[in-house]
Amino acid sequence: MPTAAAYLGAAIAEIAGCFAFWAWLRLDKPAWWLLPGLVSLAVFAWLLTLAEVGAAGRAYAAYGGVYIASSLAWLWLVEGVRPDRWDVVGASICLVGAAIIVAAPRAPA
């Protein structure tokens, strides 16, 4: 699986899993919401292992940029709050940083 697809899937799974906990604690949803949330968080962890990056820490660091951009998409699509220009600028900077981390030329380990 290409790294970009792994990161995007992981972001969706992580945000959905965390949102299930948010909904239970902050939006008074029933406790059963935690079950799909836990499954979603397990899927997130599995998908992150599919990133084609040589070291776990580097994979997690690069994933952070994708997570930030995906969180703003969630904000807009699920919560109905449109990101402002500062959200977009910040997420863009994070995505550039993630691309540098993943694509930088490195000597073999």
Phi and psi restraints in degrees (value plus and minus 20) as a CYANA .aco file:
   2 PRO   PHI     -81.2   -41.2
   2 PRO   PSI     128.1   168.1
   3 THR   PHI     -77.5   -37.5
   3 THR   PSI     -61.9   -21.9
   4 ALA   PHI     -80.1   -40.1
   4 ALA   PSI     -61.9   -21.9
   5 ALA   PHI     -87.8   -47.8
   5 ALA   PSI     -60.0   -20.0
   6 ALA   PHI     -82.1   -42.1
   6 ALA   PSI     -64.3   -24.3
   7 TYR   PHI     -85.1   -45.1
   7 TYR   PSI     -63.4   -23.4
   8 LEU   PHI     -84.4   -44.4
   8 LEU   PSI     -66.0   -26.0
   9 GLY   PHI     -82.2   -42.2
   9 GLY   PSI     -61.6   -21.6
  10 ALA   PHI     -83.0   -43.0
  10 ALA   PSI     -60.7   -20.7
  11 ALA   PHI     -83.7   -43.7
  11 ALA   PSI     -65.4   -25.4
  12 ILE   PHI     -81.6   -41.6
  12 ILE   PSI     -64.7   -24.7
  13 ALA   PHI     -85.4   -45.4
  13 ALA   PSI     -61.3   -21.3
  14 GLU   PHI     -87.1   -47.1
  14 GLU   PSI     -65.6   -25.6
  15 ILE   PHI     -84.6   -44.6
  15 ILE   PSI     -63.0   -23.0
  16 ALA   PHI     -82.9   -42.9
  16 ALA   PSI     -62.4   -22.4
  17 GLY   PHI     -84.0   -44.0
  17 GLY   PSI     -64.8   -24.8
  18 CYS   PHI     -87.4   -47.4
  18 CYS   PSI     -56.7   -16.7
  19 PHE   PHI     -84.1   -44.1
  19 PHE   PSI     -53.9   -13.9
  20 ALA   PHI     -80.3   -40.3
  20 ALA   PSI     -61.3   -21.3
  21 PHE   PHI     -88.5   -48.5
  21 PHE   PSI     -61.4   -21.4
  22 TRP   PHI     -78.3   -38.3
  22 TRP   PSI     -66.1   -26.1
  23 ALA   PHI     -83.3   -43.3
  23 ALA   PSI     -59.8   -19.8
  24 TRP   PHI     -85.4   -45.4
  24 TRP   PSI     -65.8   -25.8
  25 LEU   PHI    -102.9   -62.9
  25 LEU   PSI     -55.5   -15.5
  26 ARG   PHI    -127.5   -87.5
  26 ARG   PSI     -42.1    -2.1
  27 LEU   PHI    -133.5   -93.5
  27 LEU   PSI      -9.3    30.7
  28 ASP   PHI      38.1    78.1
  28 ASP   PSI      15.3    55.3
  29 LYS   PHI     -97.2   -57.2
  29 LYS   PSI     136.9   176.9
  30 PRO   PHI     -86.6   -46.6
  30 PRO   PSI     138.4   178.4
  31 ALA   PHI     -81.2   -41.2
  31 ALA   PSI     -45.0    -5.0
  32 TRP   PHI     -83.6   -43.6
  32 TRP   PSI     -37.1     2.9
  33 TRP   PHI     -80.7   -40.7
  33 TRP   PSI     -43.3    -3.3
  34 LEU   PHI     -87.5   -47.5
  34 LEU   PSI     -50.8   -10.8
  35 LEU   PHI     -83.8   -43.8
  35 LEU   PSI     -74.1   -34.1
  36 PRO   PHI     -84.0   -44.0
  36 PRO   PSI     -48.3    -8.3
  37 GLY   PHI     -83.3   -43.3
  37 GLY   PSI     -63.7   -23.7
  38 LEU   PHI     -85.1   -45.1
  38 LEU   PSI     -61.8   -21.8
  39 VAL   PHI     -82.1   -42.1
  39 VAL   PSI     -63.6   -23.6
  40 SER   PHI     -81.5   -41.5
  40 SER   PSI     -60.6   -20.6
  41 LEU   PHI     -88.1   -48.1
  41 LEU   PSI     -53.1   -13.1
  42 ALA   PHI     -87.4   -47.4
  42 ALA   PSI     -60.4   -20.4
  43 VAL   PHI     -82.5   -42.5
  43 VAL   PSI     -61.1   -21.1
  44 PHE   PHI     -75.3   -35.3
  44 PHE   PSI     -70.4   -30.4
  45 ALA   PHI     -81.8   -41.8
  45 ALA   PSI     -61.8   -21.8
  46 TRP   PHI     -84.0   -44.0
  46 TRP   PSI     -66.9   -26.9
  47 LEU   PHI     -81.2   -41.2
  47 LEU   PSI     -56.8   -16.8
  48 LEU   PHI     -84.2   -44.2
  48 LEU   PSI     -48.4    -8.4
  49 THR   PHI     -91.0   -51.0
  49 THR   PSI     -34.4     5.6
  50 LEU   PHI    -105.8   -65.8
  50 LEU   PSI     -25.4    14.6
  51 ALA   PHI     -83.9   -43.9
  51 ALA   PSI     114.3   154.3
  52 GLU   PHI    -105.5   -65.5
  52 GLU   PSI      44.0    84.0
  53 VAL   PHI    -146.6  -106.6
  53 VAL   PSI     120.5   160.5
  54 GLY   PHI     -92.4   -52.4
  54 GLY   PSI     -38.5     1.5
  55 ALA   PHI    -154.9  -114.9
  55 ALA   PSI     120.6   160.6
  56 ALA   PHI     -79.9   -39.9
  56 ALA   PSI     -65.9   -25.9
  57 GLY   PHI     -80.0   -40.0
  57 GLY   PSI     -59.4   -19.4
  58 ARG   PHI     -88.2   -48.2
  58 ARG   PSI     -59.7   -19.7
  59 ALA   PHI     -81.9   -41.9
  59 ALA   PSI     -62.5   -22.5
  60 TYR   PHI     -88.4   -48.4
  60 TYR   PSI     -60.4   -20.4
  61 ALA   PHI     -82.4   -42.4
  61 ALA   PSI     -66.6   -26.6
  62 ALA   PHI     -86.3   -46.3
  62 ALA   PSI     -57.2   -17.2
  63 TYR   PHI     -79.1   -39.1
  63 TYR   PSI     -52.0   -12.0
  64 GLY   PHI     -74.1   -34.1
  64 GLY   PSI     -60.3   -20.3
  65 GLY   PHI     -84.3   -44.3
  65 GLY   PSI     -61.2   -21.2
  66 VAL   PHI     -86.7   -46.7
  66 VAL   PSI     -59.6   -19.6
  67 TYR   PHI     -80.9   -40.9
  67 TYR   PSI     -63.3   -23.3
  68 ILE   PHI     -82.1   -42.1
  68 ILE   PSI     -68.4   -28.4
  69 ALA   PHI     -83.7   -43.7
  69 ALA   PSI     -61.1   -21.1
  70 SER   PHI     -86.4   -46.4
  70 SER   PSI     -55.3   -15.3
  71 SER   PHI     -83.3   -43.3
  71 SER   PSI     -57.5   -17.5
  72 LEU   PHI     -90.9   -50.9
  72 LEU   PSI     -54.1   -14.1
  73 ALA   PHI     -84.5   -44.5
  73 ALA   PSI     -61.7   -21.7
  74 TRP   PHI     -80.3   -40.3
  74 TRP   PSI     -65.1   -25.1
  75 LEU   PHI     -72.1   -32.1
  75 LEU   PSI     -64.2   -24.2
  76 TRP   PHI     -97.4   -57.4
  76 TRP   PSI     -71.3   -31.3
  77 LEU   PHI     -96.8   -56.8
  77 LEU   PSI     -55.2   -15.2
  78 VAL   PHI    -119.8   -79.8
  78 VAL   PSI     -63.2   -23.2
  79 GLU   PHI    -113.2   -73.2
  79 GLU   PSI     -29.4    10.6
  80 GLY   PHI      54.2    94.2
  80 GLY   PSI      -0.3    39.7
  81 VAL   PHI    -130.3   -90.3
  81 VAL   PSI      97.2   137.2
  82 ARG   PHI     -96.4   -56.4
  82 ARG   PSI     107.1   147.1
  83 PRO   PHI     -80.9   -40.9
  83 PRO   PSI     124.6   164.6
  84 ASP   PHI    -111.1   -71.1
  84 ASP   PSI     159.9   199.9
  85 ARG   PHI     -83.5   -43.5
  85 ARG   PSI     -50.3   -10.3
  86 TRP   PHI     -91.6   -51.6
  86 TRP   PSI     -54.8   -14.8
  87 ASP   PHI     -80.7   -40.7
  87 ASP   PSI     -66.1   -26.1
  88 VAL   PHI     -86.1   -46.1
  88 VAL   PSI     -63.1   -23.1
  89 VAL   PHI     -82.7   -42.7
  89 VAL   PSI     -66.9   -26.9
  90 GLY   PHI     -81.3   -41.3
  90 GLY   PSI     -65.1   -25.1
  91 ALA   PHI     -84.9   -44.9
  91 ALA   PSI     -57.5   -17.5
  92 SER   PHI     -82.9   -42.9
  92 SER   PSI     -63.2   -23.2
  93 ILE   PHI     -81.1   -41.1
  93 ILE   PSI     -62.6   -22.6
  94 CYS   PHI     -83.5   -43.5
  94 CYS   PSI     -60.7   -20.7
  95 LEU   PHI     -86.5   -46.5
  95 LEU   PSI     -57.1   -17.1
  96 VAL   PHI     -83.1   -43.1
  96 VAL   PSI     -64.2   -24.2
  97 GLY   PHI     -80.9   -40.9
  97 GLY   PSI     -61.8   -21.8
  98 ALA   PHI     -83.2   -43.2
  98 ALA   PSI     -61.3   -21.3
  99 ALA   PHI     -83.8   -43.8
  99 ALA   PSI     -58.6   -18.6
 100 ILE   PHI     -83.8   -43.8
 100 ILE   PSI     -63.9   -23.9
 101 ILE   PHI     -81.1   -41.1
 101 ILE   PSI     -65.1   -25.1
 102 VAL   PHI     -95.0   -55.0
 102 VAL   PSI     -60.9   -20.9
 103 ALA   PHI    -117.5   -77.5
 103 ALA   PSI     -23.5    16.5
 104 ALA   PHI     -81.8   -41.8
 104 ALA   PSI     118.8   158.8
 105 PRO   PHI     -89.4   -49.4
 105 PRO   PSI     111.7   151.7
 106 ARG   PHI    -154.0  -114.0
 106 ARG   PSI     129.9   169.9
 107 ALA   PHI     -91.5   -51.5
 107 ALA   PSI     125.0   165.0
 108 PRO   PHI     -77.9   -37.9
 108 PRO   PSI     125.9   165.9
